[in-house]
Every structure is written in C-alpha cells, then in structure tokens.
Amino acid sequence: MQLVIGNKNYSSWSLRPWLGLKVADIPFEETLLPLYEPDARSQRLAFSPTGKVPLLVDGELRVWDSLAIAEYVAEKFPDRGLWPADVAARATARSICAEMHSGFAALRDILNMDIRASLQVGLTPEAQADIERIIAIWTECRARFGADGPFLFGRFSWADAFYAPVVTRFVTYKIPLPPVAQAYAETILALPAMQEWITAAHAEPWTNHK
Ligand SMILES: N[C@@H](CCC(=O)N[C@@H](CS)C(=O)NCC(=O)O)C(=O)O
C-alpha cells in the first residue's frame, strides 16, 4: 500500500492514517507531497480526486479521506485491533473520531498544526470550548474504557490516531491540561512513531509562509 501525505509539520489529516498504520505495524510506502509549493494542487490531483491528502493506494484501489482510510485499514487488517473489540467501546471510538472529523472548527482555525513552532495565541470562547470538549472526551474515555492500557480505549486505536494532531497543537500553543489529559498527551508523544513524525517535521525545509 502507498500512503500519500502532506508536510509532516502541517498536515494534521495526514498524521492520522500514517500513525495508525505505523503503530499497527502495517507496511506501507510513503509519498510526501509538500502542501504549499506552486504545483502542489496538481501534484495531489494526480493521486486524489479531491486534490487533498491523505490518500491510500492499494493496487487499483484509491481510498481518500482519513476516516475512510481508517475504516478500510481496520477491515483489511482486523487482527490489528484498530477499533476496540467491545461493541460499546467501538461505537464510542467511532463517535469521537466522527466528532473530530466534522467538528472542532474553532480549534482548527486558531490552533493550526505547526509542530516546529512554539506559539502564543488569544483563544476565542469557541476555541476554549473546543479545548474543554477534547479534555472531557479524553478524561471520560480514559475512565470508562482505559483499564487495559494508557490509550483512550486501553490499547491503541484509531481514536488515538485521530486525536494525535491535537496533542501536538496543545504543545505548540502551550495549552495547560489537567493531570489525566496531560498524562494521555505524554503517552501519545512518547510513541516511537509519533517521535519519528515529529523528528521528520523538524527536518522539513518547507514553510507555509509564502
Ligand atoms: N476530510 C479530509 C480532509 C483532508 C484535508 O483537508 N487535507 C489537507 C491537508 S491536511 C489538504 O489536502 N489541503 C489541500 C487543499 O485543501 O487543497 C480528510 O479527513 O482526509
């Protein structure tokens, strides 16, 4: 399989499937298309009908959009446990992934993913509410489903991959977290795959400042 992604410093949607595949130890070839180069859109359109990344290529098949990629990979590799085994936990994991996929507009707008940076921003009430909602999700999942390990549903699942970019945003923008959320953020940052992504982000030459 081939995963087409954007810059590791900026592409939060790309991090999600990349991290899931890496942690689940599923081999893939990575194709990185820098997002802000002059011919970036036409490069992406050569792979993806939406002109967006991430996109997964598996033989003749193209799967675009992070959530569809997550579902496809989970179906293709059911033994990797990328969705929780318990039906209630699995439905909750899918709910919070869907919530991330379609929500948190204020957070996305104000706290752009920028792994290399260390920034201070004024938070709008909407962005503050998004942060509080994420802390509530993490706290509730850890309490209800986290008995078997340090992740949201105990073992690593797609839910962790979907919230991993938020972890980097909280670091970049120095957002203070209560202890349970802080411990969870540190668990994600300590993943070797996460460290690999962060190291690569620091080494990238491209910026979005044109
Ligand atoms: N809903 C899509 C969003 C993908 C997306 O917006 N990707 C950004 C990079 S992080 C992109 O390709 N932007 C280029 C553009 O919008 O032209 C997903 O979940 O994969």
The ligand as a Gaussian input file, in Angstrom:
#p B3LYP/6-31G(d) Opt

LIG

0 1
 N      -11.667000      15.420000       5.248000
 C      -10.330000      15.231000       4.694000
 C       -9.549000      16.500000       4.850000
 C       -8.242000      16.445000       4.094000
 C       -7.558000      17.803000       4.012000
 O       -8.184000      18.877000       4.143000
 N       -6.233000      17.765000       3.780000
 C       -5.461000      18.965000       3.625000
 C       -4.052000      18.774000       4.179000
 S       -4.051000      18.482000       5.916000
 C       -5.295000      19.247000       2.137000
 O       -5.084000      18.349000       1.356000
 N       -5.372000      20.530000       1.788000
 C       -5.194000      20.951000       0.443000
 C       -6.420000      21.602000      -0.156000
 O       -7.432000      21.729000       0.559000
 O       -6.355000      21.950000      -1.337000
 C       -9.680000      14.040000       5.416000
 O      -10.128000      13.692000       6.522000
 O       -8.757000      13.404000       4.868000

